[in-house]
Amino acid sequence: MSKEELSNLELRANVELQLAELEMLQSMFPSHGEFELSDPSVVSDFQAFVDGHDVSCMPLNMEFYIRFKYEQFNDTLELMVNFSHDYPATSLPEVYIRFSSLNKQDHRRLNEDLRNFVCSLPLGDLCVGQITQWTQENAASYVSACTESEPAAAEADITLLFKRLWIYSHHIYSKVKRRNILDGASELELTGFSLPGKPGVICVEGVAKNVEVFWARVRNWTWKRICTKHEELFEADNYKELEKLRKFENFEEKSFNVRKLYSREYTQDLGMFYQFLDERDLGFIFKEYFGVEGKAVQ
């Protein structure tokens, strides 16, 4: 059995377990709003892969939210969970809690303790059930007395999530899509760039929720192939700190020495594209898209 065949078997086993756990969680949290997938279409893509179909562009991960109501605080806690392809065999889920009843210090402490709990869990086992149980049993104890009396201040003090998402498309030629990409990023106050041609590259960065909304919209357009290649997630204490995490000043369409191929097909100068990325300390992403190390233009 080749290394590639073994890798596909391992991946299929992980995906099967992820789908089984997803089904279990949906039965545990059946009420409207309790359980929500960031991108519901990921389930059908994963199922197609398990069923043996050729999925040329597997989704990067499976991300979802579980929400718990706390009547005593008149608030809802949101637990974000992210499965990579390696879960559960060789990695654990990435988790993050949003809870506006907590002040900044307690919010950070809760997330640190949650991550420590997750790291204590054994590899190879499905563990979101244990994570939700820990959250339900412990989260309320992090709400300090001063926070309970000043919910508005706590909401303003909550830690922000910043996300940078890298999207791959088989191609981007349509003028309508190109305009909609620009308009959508502008509407959601995202920065980054779009690189039309074959392949097409989109990078968006900003408030994590806005990035997720952008991806949900773009994913539902008609594409030959589109998927996420990589994502980066950071915490910020306030909007000023969040702005410092941006690598781009605005969102714009880029072009690098475009070369015409056929009727409407064209390619970009990849050396110039790598240089553009490397100048922003983002050169590492080039290999994610093209499978080789990038080289700047001499």
C-alpha positions in Angstrom: 0.0 0.0 0.0 1.5 3.4 -1.0 2.0 6.2 1.4 -0.7 8.2 -0.4 -3.2 5.3 -0.2 -2.5 5.0 3.6 -2.9 8.7 4.1 -6.3 8.6 2.3 -7.4 5.7 4.5 -6.3 7.5 7.7 -8.1 10.7 6.5 -11.3 8.7 5.6 -11.3 7.2 9.1 -11.0 10.6 10.7 -13.7 12.1 8.6 -16.1 9.2 9.3 -15.6 9.7 13.1 -16.1 13.5 12.7 -19.4 13.0 10.9 -20.5 10.5 13.6 -19.6 13.0 16.3 -21.4 15.8 14.4 -24.6 13.6 14.2 -24.4 12.9 18.0 -24.0 16.7 18.8 -26.9 17.6 16.6 -29.1 15.2 18.6 -27.7 16.6 21.9 -28.5 20.2 20.9 -31.6 20.0 18.7 -33.2 23.4 19.5 -33.0 26.2 17.0 -29.7 28.1 17.4 -28.1 25.6 19.8 -25.9 24.0 17.2 -24.8 25.8 14.0 -22.3 24.8 11.3 -20.2 27.6 9.9 -20.5 26.0 6.4 -23.3 23.4 6.2 -22.0 22.2 2.7 -18.9 20.8 4.4 -21.0 17.8 5.6 -22.0 16.8 2.1 -18.4 17.2 0.9 -17.0 15.1 3.7 -19.7 12.4 3.2 -18.9 12.3 -0.5 -15.2 11.6 0.4 -16.2 8.9 2.8 -18.4 7.3 0.1 -15.4 7.0 -2.2 -16.1 9.9 -4.5 -13.2 11.9 -5.8 -13.3 15.2 -3.8 -10.7 17.2 -5.6 -10.8 20.1 -3.1 -11.5 18.8 0.4 -12.7 21.5 2.8 -10.0 22.7 5.1 -11.8 21.8 8.3 -15.2 21.5 10.0 -16.2 24.4 12.2 -19.3 24.8 14.2 -20.8 26.6 17.2 -22.6 25.2 20.3 -24.6 27.7 22.4 -25.7 27.5 26.0 -28.3 29.9 27.6 -27.6 31.2 31.1 -30.8 32.6 32.4 -29.2 34.0 35.5 -27.1 36.4 33.4 -29.7 36.8 30.6 -26.9 35.8 28.2 -25.8 33.1 25.8 -22.4 31.5 25.8 -21.0 30.5 22.3 -18.5 27.6 22.1 -16.6 27.5 18.8 -15.1 24.2 17.8 -12.8 23.5 14.8 -11.8 20.0 13.6 -8.7 19.6 11.4 -8.3 16.6 9.1 -6.1 15.0 11.8 -8.8 14.9 14.5 -9.2 12.6 16.4 -6.2 10.4 15.4 -3.3 12.8 16.0 -4.8 16.2 17.0 -7.4 17.7 19.3 -10.1 20.2 18.4 -9.4 23.9 18.5 -11.9 25.6 20.8 -12.8 29.1 21.8 -15.6 30.6 24.0 -17.4 33.9 23.5 -19.4 35.0 26.5 -20.3 38.7 26.9 -21.1 38.3 30.6 -17.3 38.0 31.3 -14.9 40.9 31.6 -11.7 40.7 29.5 -9.6 39.1 32.3 -12.1 36.4 33.1 -12.8 35.8 29.5 -9.1 35.1 28.8 -8.8 33.0 31.9 -11.8 30.8 30.9 -10.4 30.2 27.5 -6.9 29.4 28.9 -8.4 26.9 31.3 -10.6 25.3 28.6 -7.6 24.9 26.3 -5.6 23.3 29.2 -8.5 20.9 29.7 -8.6 20.0 26.0 -4.8 19.4 26.0 -5.2 16.9 28.9 -7.6 14.7 26.8 -6.2 11.6 25.0 -5.7 11.5 21.3 -7.7 9.1 19.3 -11.0 9.6 21.1 -14.0 11.8 20.2 -14.0 14.5 22.9 -16.5 17.3 22.2 -19.0 15.8 24.5 -16.4 16.1 27.4 -15.6 19.7 26.3 -19.3 20.7 26.3 -19.7 19.1 29.7 -16.7 21.0 31.1 -18.0 24.2 29.7 -21.5 23.8 31.1 -20.1 22.9 34.5 -17.5 25.6 34.8 -18.2 28.7 32.7 -20.6 30.4 35.1 -18.1 30.3 37.9 -15.8 32.7 35.9 -18.4 35.5 36.0 -17.2 37.8 38.7 -19.5 39.7 41.0 -18.6 43.1 39.5 -19.3 41.7 36.0 -22.8 40.5 37.0 -23.7 44.1 38.0 -22.2 45.7 34.9 -23.1 43.6 31.9 -22.8 46.4 29.4 -19.2 47.2 30.5 -18.3 43.5 30.2 -19.7 43.3 26.7 -17.6 46.2 25.6 -14.5 44.6 27.2 -14.8 41.2 25.6 -11.8 39.7 23.7 -12.1 40.0 19.9 -11.2 37.3 17.4 -9.3 38.3 14.2 -9.2 35.8 11.3 -7.2 35.7 8.1 -8.7 33.2 5.6 -7.0 32.0 2.4 -9.4 30.8 -0.3 -8.5 28.8 -3.5 -10.6 28.7 -6.7 -9.9 26.7 -9.8 -10.2 30.0 -11.7 -11.7 33.5 -11.3 -12.6 35.1 -14.6 -16.2 36.4 -14.2 -16.4 40.2 -14.0 -19.6 39.8 -11.9 -17.9 37.6 -9.3 -14.8 39.8 -9.3 -17.0 42.8 -8.6 -19.1 40.9 -5.9 -15.9 39.8 -4.2 -14.7 43.5 -3.9 -18.2 44.7 -2.8 -18.6 41.9 -0.3 -15.2 42.5 1.4 -15.9 46.3 1.5 -19.3 45.8 3.0 -17.9 43.6 5.8 -14.9 45.9 6.4 -12.4 43.2 5.4 -8.9 43.8 4.0 -6.9 41.6 1.8 -6.9 40.9 -2.0 -8.3 38.9 -4.8 -6.0 37.5 -7.5 -8.1 36.6 -10.6 -7.0 34.1 -13.3 -6.2 30.4 -13.1 -5.9 29.5 -10.3 -7.8 32.2 -8.3 -6.7 33.3 -4.9 -8.6 35.3 -2.3 -7.3 36.4 1.1 -9.7 38.2 3.5 -8.8 39.4 7.0 -10.7 41.2 9.8 -13.2 40.4 12.5 -13.7 36.6 12.5 -17.5 36.7 12.3 -17.3 39.0 9.2 -14.8 36.7 7.6 -17.1 33.7 8.2 -20.0 35.6 6.6 -17.9 36.5 3.6 -16.9 32.8 3.1 -20.4 31.6 3.5 -21.6 33.9 0.8 -18.8 33.2 -1.7 -18.9 29.5 -1.1 -22.5 29.4 -2.3 -21.8 31.0 -5.7 -21.4 28.7 -8.7 -17.8 27.5 -9.0 -15.9 24.7 -10.8 -14.0 24.2 -7.6 -13.5 26.4 -4.5 -12.2 25.7 -1.0 -10.3 27.2 1.9 -6.5 26.5 2.0 -5.5 28.0 5.3 -6.7 30.1 8.2 -5.1 32.2 10.9 -6.9 33.1 14.1 -5.7 35.7 16.7 -7.1 37.3 19.8 -7.2 41.0 20.3 -8.2 42.9 23.5 -9.8 45.8 21.6 -10.4 47.1 18.1 -7.1 49.1 18.1 -5.1 45.9 18.7 -7.2 44.1 16.1 -6.4 46.7 13.4 -2.6 46.1 14.1 -3.0 42.5 13.1 -4.0 43.4 9.5 -1.4 42.8 6.8 -3.3 44.8 4.2 -4.6 48.4 4.3 -7.6 47.7 2.1 -9.2 45.1 -0.1 -8.2 45.2 -3.8 -7.9 43.1 -6.9 -4.2 42.4 -7.8 -2.5 41.5 -11.0 1.1 40.6 -11.7 2.4 40.7 -15.3 -0.8 39.0 -16.6 -0.2 36.5 -19.5 -3.0 35.6 -21.9 -3.5 31.9 -22.7 -6.8 31.2 -24.6 -10.1 33.0 -25.2 -10.4 34.4 -21.7 -7.9 32.4 -19.7 -4.8 34.0 -18.3 -2.2 33.5 -15.6 -0.3 35.7 -13.2 3.5 36.0 -12.7 3.9 33.7 -9.7 7.4 35.1 -8.8 5.9 38.6 -8.5 3.0 37.2 -6.5 5.4 35.5 -4.1 7.3 38.7 -3.7 4.1 40.5 -2.8 3.3 37.9 -0.2 6.9 37.8 1.2 7.0 41.6 1.7 4.1 41.1 4.2 5.7 38.1 5.9 3.1 35.8 4.2 5.4 33.9 1.9 4.7 30.6 3.7 1.3 30.5 2.1 2.7 30.1 -1.4 3.5 26.4 -0.9 -0.1 25.8 0.4 -1.4 26.9 -3.0 1.2 25.7 -5.5 3.0 22.8 -3.7 6.5 24.4 -4.1 8.5 27.0 -2.3 8.1 30.5 -3.7 11.0 32.4 -5.4 11.0 36.1 -5.7 11.7 37.9 -9.0 15.4 38.5 -9.5 
